[in-house]
Every structure is written in structure tokens, then in C-alpha cells.
Amino acid sequence: MPIATPEIYAQMLDRAKQQGFAYPAVNVTSSQTLNAALKGFADAESDGIVQISTGGAEYLSGQKVKDMVTGAAALAEFARVVAAKYPVNVAMHTDHCPKDKLDGYMRPLIEISAERVRNGQDPLFQSHMWDGSAVPLTENLEIARELLEKCAKARIIMELEIGVVGGEEDGVVGEMNEKLYSTPEDALATAEALGLGERGRYILAATFGNVHGVYKPGHVQLRPAVLKEIQETVGAKYGKEKPFDLVFHGGSGSALEEIREAISYGVVKMNVDTDMQYAFSRPVAGHMFANYDGVLKVDGDVGKKKDYDPRSWGKAAEAGMSARVVEACEDLLSAGTKLS
């Protein structure tokens, strides 16, 4: 199947919410990690979401170019070709874009999609994330309103964050304080500023103690009930059950019961990055340790070409990450739910 159309993506999110599951949103940084994600979704018989951060996009453009838009656009075009060979629907998404990167990342990509739509094509990406967690909520929502209008015209779903995800990702650092927990007041302000879909569809990353990365047990205190309170408060005002399509950031390393509880409150997308990085790199480390005399030309020897051929360890890396994608689909209950 091809990359999801706007209609298919909307249907994916609707089904997830109605049937009580969520999609893994897998961060990729290369064509190979993209292929790993696609195979994992196919093996799990799950549709899914592939996403690219600002740093990942810059890396994808090459160390000489280092241009976020170039890298993101190149991967999206590559994905369009290879995804057509897989029996699942995959949406392309861009991850955290802070204020200082809007003009160099999200806004140009929206304009590329707008131009494509004007020419009768589908947008390049199906959704983009505006990360206004570092600015006051009022400013966050003012910028979100402007971006939502542009996204809607380009047939794109917007993601925004209220509250703060702790830890660090691509240079965006979230302080570990009370802002780790979004409030009903934050959510009410969001609904007032952006509506509940009538001005353009968006998905909401409301925070409930989320932290990027994997930490030892006890370090992160997730409170999924925060999401329940947000949904009930806004739902009561607008007469709508579970009014928000929610996003779970910092999902790597989370306990299964916390993941499932969050899904029950309307989470339809969970970001998984750190666990995927480890699943990809661990087989590479194993290969290098097990074949060190083959991958290194030690003491003037010639090594073994088949050992240092990138395909030999690359295939193992891809398989490791694909297996972790399947596990994520099972954890999020999306396995076996692909659209026919």
C-alpha cells in the first residue's frame, strides 16, 4: 500500500480511538531504520507512523549538507517508493519542532505540502508536530492557531504539546518540574484556542510525567489519570466524550500497565525512539565483538570482507529493530488491526 492519504490517516486515528489501541510512532534516521520500521509494522499486521526529528532530518541530509528540510523531504520521497511494497498503511510525521526551528523545518515542509495539494497531490507528510513546551502557554497556542490553519489547508494533521516532556531530545531539554503534568486548565485553553477539530484536526501531547529516554525504575513517575481528568473536564464543557486524540511522548521503558491505562483515556499514538535505537545498535555491537578479528585489520592482517561489509551487520540491526517494532505494536494493541 502507498503512504497513507489524509483520509486513510484520519481513519487510522479514528479506529484506534474507537477500538482502544494506539499506533507506535517510530523515529527513524536513515533508509535502513525506515525499512526496519516498515517490516516491523508488516510483521505485526499493524498500520503505523514513522517520524523524523529535526536532528534526524539534518542527519539524513548528509554531514556536508546538514539541512533539515532536505533530509526530511528525501526520506519522505524514498518512503513513498518502498512503502508501496508493504501490506500496511504508514503515515509520515515530523517530531518535536521548537520555536527556533519553525522557519527552518516545519513551516517550509508545510509549504511543500500546500504546493503539492494545489497541484492535486497528497501532502508530503501527513502530520507535523509543533513543540511549544518551552514558551508560555498563551504564546504556544497563538503559534499553534496559525500553524493549524496552514496545516488544515495543506490537508495535514497538526500535533502540539501542552506541558513539558522531561529529559532531552535533539537539544530540546525539558525541565523535571511540575510542568511535567498538564492541567485541565491547559486543556480548556487549548480547546478554546484551537477548537475540537472544526478548525482543523490536531492531536494533543498532554504530559503526565513523561520523560524522553529510558531510566531506572522509580526515576519517572507517570500519572496517566491526568489524561482522564483532562478528557473529562473538557468533555463536560463541550458535551463530547474523550474530545482529544492524545499522544504519549517518552514512551520508551514505560510499564505495560501504564501504557494500557493511557490508551484507555484516548491515547492513539505513542512515540518510541530510545528503545528502537538500542534494538538497532545491539546486534551491531554483538557482531563487532564476535567478529573483531574480521572487522579490524589487526597486526597487518587483511580482516574479513564479509564481516565488515555493512550489509552483514546492517541486516542484523534491521532485524533487531523490526522485532522491537512488533513488540511495540503488541504492547499498544495495534497488532492485527491493519486496514484491509
QUIDA-V434667 format. One record per backbone hydrogen bond with DSSP energy under -1.0 kcal/mol. CO is the residue of the C=O (numbers start at 0). NH is the residue of the N-H. E is the energy in kcal/mol with one decimal. If there is no record, write none. Layout:
# QUIDA-V434667
{{CO/NH/E} {CO/NH/E}}
This chain:
# QUIDA-V434667
{{4/8/-2.8} {5/9/-2.1} {6/10/-2.1} {7/11/-2.7} {8/12/-2.3} {9/13/-2.4} {10/14/-2.6} {11/15/-2.2} {12/16/-2.0} {13/17/-2.5} {14/18/-2.8} {15/19/-1.1} {15/20/-2.3} {22/269/-2.6} {23/48/-1.7} {24/271/-2.5} {25/50/-2.5} {29/33/-1.8} {30/34/-2.4} {31/35/-2.2} {32/36/-2.1} {33/37/-2.6} {34/38/-2.4} {35/39/-2.2} {36/40/-2.5} {37/41/-2.3} {38/42/-3.1} {39/43/-1.9} {40/45/-2.6} {41/44/-1.0} {43/335/-2.0} {44/337/-1.9} {47/90/-2.4} {48/25/-2.5} {49/92/-2.5} {50/27/-2.2} {51/94/-2.1} {52/56/-2.5} {53/57/-2.2} {54/58/-2.3} {55/59/-2.2} {56/60/-1.1} {58/61/-1.5} {61/65/-2.5} {66/70/-2.3} {67/71/-2.6} {68/72/-2.7} {69/73/-2.3} {70/74/-2.1} {71/75/-2.3} {72/76/-2.2} {73/77/-2.3} {74/78/-3.1} {75/79/-1.7} {76/80/-1.2} {77/81/-2.3} {78/82/-2.8} {81/84/-1.8} {82/85/-2.0} {88/47/-2.2} {89/3/-2.1} {90/49/-2.8} {91/125/-2.2} {91/126/-1.4} {92/51/-1.8} {93/128/-1.3} {96/130/-2.3} {97/100/-1.7} {98/101/-1.2} {101/106/-2.4} {104/108/-1.9} {105/109/-2.4} {106/110/-2.1} {107/111/-2.0} {108/112/-2.0} {109/113/-2.7} {110/114/-2.3} {111/115/-2.0} {112/116/-2.7} {113/117/-2.2} {114/118/-1.2} {115/120/-3.0} {116/119/-1.8} {125/156/-2.5} {126/93/-1.4} {127/158/-2.9} {131/134/-1.5} {135/139/-2.8} {136/140/-2.7} {137/141/-1.8} {138/142/-2.5} {139/143/-2.2} {140/144/-2.2} {141/145/-1.6} {142/146/-2.5} {143/147/-2.9} {144/148/-1.7} {145/149/-1.5} {146/150/-2.9} {147/151/-2.8} {148/152/-1.7} {149/153/-1.3} {150/155/-2.9} {151/154/-1.3} {156/127/-1.6} {157/202/-2.5} {158/129/-3.1} {159/204/-3.3} {161/206/-1.2} {165/211/-2.8} {166/173/-3.4} {168/171/-2.2} {171/168/-1.8} {173/166/-1.3} {174/176/-1.4} {176/179/-2.1} {177/180/-1.6} {178/163/-2.6} {179/208/-2.9} {182/186/-1.9} {183/187/-2.6} {184/188/-2.2} {185/189/-1.8} {186/190/-2.4} {187/191/-2.2} {188/192/-2.2} {189/193/-2.8} {190/194/-2.0} {196/199/-1.1} {200/157/-1.8} {202/159/-1.8} {203/205/-1.2} {203/246/-2.3} {204/161/-1.8} {206/181/-3.0} {207/222/-2.8} {209/165/-2.8} {215/218/-2.0} {222/225/-2.4} {223/226/-1.7} {223/227/-1.0} {224/228/-2.2} {225/229/-2.1} {226/230/-2.6} {227/231/-2.4} {228/232/-2.5} {229/233/-2.3} {230/234/-2.4} {231/235/-2.2} {232/236/-1.4} {233/237/-2.2} {234/238/-1.3} {234/239/-1.6} {244/203/-2.9} {245/267/-2.8} {245/268/-1.1} {247/270/-2.3} {250/253/-1.9} {254/258/-2.0} {255/259/-2.7} {256/260/-1.9} {257/261/-2.2} {258/262/-2.1} {259/263/-1.8} {261/264/-1.0} {261/266/-1.3} {262/265/-1.9} {265/245/-2.4} {267/22/-2.4} {268/247/-2.8} {269/24/-2.9} {270/250/-1.2} {271/26/-1.3} {272/276/-2.4} {273/277/-2.1} {274/278/-2.2} {275/279/-2.0} {276/280/-2.4} {277/281/-2.7} {280/284/-2.4} {281/285/-2.3} {282/286/-2.3} {283/287/-2.5} {284/288/-2.4} {285/289/-2.4} {286/290/-1.8} {290/293/-1.6} {290/294/-2.4} {291/295/-1.3} {293/303/-3.1} {295/297/-1.5} {297/300/-2.2} {303/306/-1.3} {303/307/-1.8} {304/308/-1.7} {308/311/-1.9} {309/313/-2.2} {310/314/-1.9} {312/316/-2.0} {313/317/-2.6} {314/318/-2.3} {315/319/-2.3} {316/320/-2.2} {317/321/-2.5} {318/322/-2.1} {319/323/-1.4} {320/324/-2.0} {321/325/-2.1} {322/326/-2.0} {323/327/-2.1} {324/328/-2.4} {325/329/-2.2} {326/330/-2.5} {327/331/-2.3} {328/333/-1.9} {328/334/-1.3} {331/21/-2.0} {333/336/-1.9}}
